[in-house]
Amino acid sequence: MDILSIAGILLGLTAIIGGNLLEGGHIGSLLNGPAIIIVLGGTVGAVLLQTPLEIFVQALRMLKWVFLPTTLSHRQSIEKIVNWSTLSRREGLLGLEAEIDKETDPFTRKGLQLLVDGNEPAVIRDSLEVELYTRQQREMSAAKMYDAMGGYSPTIGIIGAVMGLIHVMENLSDPAKLGSGIATAFVATIYGVGLANLLFIPIANKLKIRTQLQHQSRELILEGLISIGEGTNPKNIEMKLTGFLYE
């Protein structure tokens, strides 16, 4: 669980709602059904028009990364690779065959299978780098969908504000209808700017960071498997892969 993501959302909402209350406002004044329909509906509609179906589905799947990151521990991966290296030197590459079924990550399973099948290190690198690049591009494209939502929602909010003002102008002779029109106008702007800067853009940036961390995890696995295929000493493999550690 990513505590910072939860804390960020709660702090942002608390600051805005709390500031509104301190100024003498009411929570009810920030709730407006037509405004949220205009902003959310318009934003999602624009994104659906722009985004291919497979990228849209990928973006929805990745949304859980904001709260439940899936990045592997670099240190644990290094320990596992060193153990594989020791095993391969003792029993040969075929000794790693039993390790394939223990892995849940498809990328790691594929790399181990290529290694066990006796492929040359250059062949393993070429095969895994294609998947590495393709995955990164697909995940980055999915993350950018939330960037697009952060760009569209303030503009849709302005559209909602203009629509509210049009409603006001049409009912100048009826003061009873002026309040709802003005409220929709201002609240739509708040929704558009607030959703962009408190949710959509931060989500996009966090997913980009998660994607980079995933890419680094796969690069670590790739370099480790190549080193095993080249017959590198386990100690040297460990020293090489510690370059991926942040601490």
C-alpha positions as CSV (number, residue, x, y, z in Angstrom):
1,M,0.0,0.0,0.0
2,D,1.4,3.4,-1.0
3,I,0.7,5.6,2.1
4,L,1.9,8.7,0.3
5,S,-0.8,8.5,-2.4
6,I,-3.5,8.2,0.2
7,A,-2.0,10.9,2.3
8,G,-1.7,13.2,-0.7
9,I,-5.4,12.8,-1.7
10,L,-6.6,13.3,1.9
11,L,-4.4,16.3,2.5
12,G,-5.4,18.0,-0.8
13,L,-9.1,17.5,-0.1
14,T,-8.8,18.5,3.5
15,A,-6.9,21.7,2.6
16,I,-9.6,22.8,0.0
17,I,-12.6,21.8,2.0
18,G,-11.1,23.1,5.3
19,G,-10.1,26.4,3.7
20,N,-13.7,26.8,2.3
21,L,-15.1,26.2,5.8
22,L,-12.7,28.7,7.4
23,E,-13.8,31.3,4.9
24,G,-17.4,30.8,6.1
25,G,-18.4,28.6,3.1
26,H,-20.4,25.4,3.3
27,I,-19.6,21.9,1.9
28,G,-23.0,21.9,0.2
29,S,-21.9,24.9,-1.9
30,L,-19.2,22.7,-3.5
31,L,-21.6,20.0,-4.5
32,N,-23.3,20.4,-7.9
33,G,-24.5,17.5,-9.9
34,P,-24.7,19.2,-13.3
35,A,-21.2,20.6,-12.9
36,I,-19.6,17.2,-12.2
37,I,-21.5,15.6,-15.0
38,I,-20.3,18.2,-17.4
39,V,-16.6,18.0,-16.3
40,L,-16.3,14.3,-15.8
41,G,-18.4,13.3,-18.8
42,G,-16.7,15.8,-21.1
43,T,-13.2,14.8,-19.9
44,V,-13.8,11.1,-20.3
45,G,-15.5,11.6,-23.6
46,A,-12.5,13.5,-24.9
47,V,-10.1,10.9,-23.7
48,L,-12.1,8.1,-25.3
49,L,-11.9,9.9,-28.6
50,Q,-8.2,10.3,-28.3
51,T,-7.1,6.9,-26.8
52,P,-7.0,3.5,-28.6
53,L,-9.0,0.8,-26.8
54,E,-5.9,-1.3,-25.8
55,I,-4.2,1.7,-24.2
56,F,-7.4,2.8,-22.4
57,V,-7.8,-0.7,-20.9
58,Q,-4.1,-0.7,-19.9
59,A,-4.5,2.7,-18.2
60,L,-7.4,1.4,-16.1
61,R,-5.4,-1.7,-15.1
62,M,-2.4,0.4,-14.1
63,L,-4.5,2.8,-11.9
64,K,-4.1,0.4,-9.0
65,W,-0.3,1.0,-9.1
66,V,-1.0,4.4,-7.6
67,F,-2.0,2.7,-4.3
68,L,-0.7,-0.9,-4.8
69,P,2.8,-0.7,-6.5
70,T,4.0,-3.8,-8.1
71,T,7.7,-2.9,-8.5
72,L,10.0,-5.7,-7.5
73,S,12.6,-5.2,-4.8
74,H,16.0,-4.7,-6.5
75,R,17.8,-6.2,-3.6
76,Q,15.6,-9.4,-3.6
77,S,16.1,-9.7,-7.3
78,I,19.9,-9.5,-7.0
79,E,19.9,-12.2,-4.3
80,K,17.7,-14.4,-6.5
81,I,20.0,-13.9,-9.5
82,V,23.1,-14.7,-7.5
83,N,21.5,-17.9,-6.3
84,W,20.6,-18.8,-9.9
85,S,24.2,-18.2,-10.9
86,T,25.5,-20.4,-8.1
87,L,23.0,-23.1,-9.0
88,S,23.9,-23.0,-12.7
89,R,27.7,-23.2,-12.0
90,R,27.0,-26.3,-9.8
91,E,24.4,-28.1,-11.9
92,G,24.6,-26.4,-15.3
93,L,21.9,-24.2,-17.0
94,L,19.4,-27.1,-17.0
95,G,19.5,-26.9,-13.2
96,L,17.5,-23.6,-13.6
97,E,14.6,-25.4,-15.2
98,A,12.9,-26.0,-11.9
99,E,13.2,-22.2,-11.1
100,I,11.0,-21.3,-14.1
101,D,7.8,-22.6,-12.5
102,K,8.5,-20.7,-9.3
103,E,8.4,-17.3,-11.1
104,T,5.2,-15.4,-11.5
105,D,6.6,-12.5,-13.6
106,P,6.2,-13.4,-17.3
107,F,9.4,-11.4,-18.3
108,T,11.5,-13.3,-15.8
109,R,10.0,-16.7,-16.8
110,K,10.7,-15.9,-20.5
111,G,14.3,-15.0,-19.7
112,L,14.9,-18.1,-17.7
113,Q,13.4,-20.3,-20.4
114,L,15.7,-18.7,-23.0
115,L,18.6,-19.3,-20.8
116,V,17.7,-23.0,-20.0
117,D,17.2,-23.6,-23.7
118,G,20.8,-22.8,-24.3
119,N,20.5,-19.7,-26.3
120,E,23.5,-17.4,-26.8
121,P,23.6,-14.3,-24.5
122,A,23.3,-12.0,-27.6
123,V,20.1,-13.9,-28.6
124,I,18.7,-13.6,-25.1
125,R,19.5,-9.9,-24.9
126,D,17.8,-9.2,-28.3
127,S,14.7,-11.1,-27.4
128,L,14.2,-9.6,-24.0
129,E,15.1,-6.0,-25.1
130,V,12.3,-6.1,-27.6
131,E,9.8,-7.0,-24.9
132,L,11.4,-4.5,-22.5
133,Y,11.0,-1.6,-24.9
134,T,7.5,-2.6,-26.0
135,R,6.3,-2.9,-22.4
136,Q,7.8,0.5,-21.4
137,Q,6.2,2.3,-24.4
138,R,2.8,0.7,-23.8
139,E,2.9,1.6,-20.1
140,M,4.1,5.1,-20.7
141,S,1.3,5.7,-23.3
142,A,-1.2,4.5,-20.7
143,A,0.2,6.9,-18.1
144,K,-0.1,9.7,-20.5
145,M,-3.8,9.2,-20.8
146,Y,-4.1,10.6,-17.3
147,D,-2.0,13.5,-18.4
148,A,-4.5,14.1,-21.2
149,M,-7.3,14.1,-18.7
150,G,-5.5,16.7,-16.7
151,G,-5.3,18.8,-19.7
152,Y,-8.9,18.5,-20.8
153,S,-10.7,18.8,-17.5
154,P,-9.9,22.5,-16.8
155,T,-11.1,23.4,-20.3
156,I,-14.2,21.3,-19.9
157,G,-14.7,23.2,-16.6
158,I,-14.6,26.5,-18.4
159,I,-17.2,25.1,-20.8
160,G,-19.4,24.3,-17.8
161,A,-18.8,27.8,-16.5
162,V,-19.9,29.4,-19.8
163,M,-22.9,27.2,-19.9
164,G,-23.9,28.2,-16.4
165,L,-23.5,31.9,-17.3
166,I,-25.6,31.4,-20.4
167,H,-28.3,29.9,-18.1
168,V,-28.0,33.0,-15.9
169,M,-28.3,35.4,-18.9
170,E,-31.4,33.6,-20.1
171,N,-33.1,34.0,-16.7
172,L,-32.2,37.5,-15.7
173,S,-35.9,38.3,-15.3
174,D,-36.3,35.4,-12.8
175,P,-34.0,35.9,-9.8
176,A,-35.0,32.5,-8.4
177,K,-33.0,30.8,-11.2
178,L,-29.9,33.0,-11.1
179,G,-28.4,31.3,-8.1
180,S,-28.2,27.8,-9.6
181,G,-26.8,29.0,-12.8
182,I,-24.0,31.0,-11.1
183,A,-23.2,28.1,-8.8
184,T,-22.8,25.7,-11.7
185,A,-20.6,28.3,-13.5
186,F,-18.1,28.6,-10.6
187,V,-18.3,25.0,-9.3
188,A,-17.6,23.6,-12.8
189,T,-14.4,25.6,-12.9
190,I,-13.4,24.3,-9.5
191,Y,-14.1,20.7,-10.5
192,G,-12.1,21.1,-13.7
193,V,-9.0,22.7,-12.2
194,G,-9.3,20.6,-9.0
195,L,-9.5,17.2,-10.7
196,A,-6.6,18.1,-13.0
197,N,-4.2,19.3,-10.3
198,L,-5.3,17.1,-7.4
199,L,-5.9,13.8,-9.3
200,F,-5.3,13.4,-13.0
201,I,-1.8,15.0,-13.3
202,P,-0.4,13.5,-10.1
203,I,-1.7,10.1,-11.1
204,A,0.0,10.4,-14.5
205,N,3.3,11.4,-12.9
206,K,3.2,8.6,-10.3
207,L,2.4,6.0,-13.0
208,K,5.3,7.3,-15.1
209,I,7.6,6.8,-12.1
210,R,6.2,3.3,-11.5
211,T,6.8,2.5,-15.1
212,Q,10.4,3.6,-14.9
213,L,10.9,1.5,-11.8
214,Q,9.4,-1.5,-13.5
215,H,11.7,-0.9,-16.4
216,Q,14.7,-0.8,-14.1
217,S,13.6,-4.0,-12.4
218,R,13.4,-5.7,-15.8
219,E,16.7,-4.3,-16.9
220,L,18.3,-5.8,-13.7
221,I,16.8,-9.2,-14.5
222,L,18.0,-8.9,-18.1
223,E,21.6,-8.1,-17.1
224,G,21.6,-10.8,-14.5
225,L,20.4,-13.5,-16.9
226,I,22.9,-12.4,-19.5
227,S,25.7,-12.6,-17.0
228,I,24.7,-16.1,-16.0
229,G,24.7,-17.1,-19.6
230,E,28.2,-15.7,-20.0
231,G,29.4,-17.7,-17.1
232,T,30.3,-14.7,-14.9
233,N,31.3,-15.4,-11.3
234,P,28.4,-15.0,-8.9
235,K,30.4,-12.5,-6.8
236,N,31.1,-10.4,-9.9
237,I,27.4,-10.5,-10.9
238,E,26.4,-9.3,-7.5
239,M,28.9,-6.4,-7.7
240,K,27.6,-5.5,-11.1
241,L,23.9,-5.5,-10.2
242,T,24.3,-3.5,-7.0
243,G,24.6,-0.5,-9.4
244,F,20.8,-0.7,-9.7
245,L,20.4,0.0,-6.0
246,Y,19.4,3.5,-4.8
247,E,20.8,3.2,-1.3
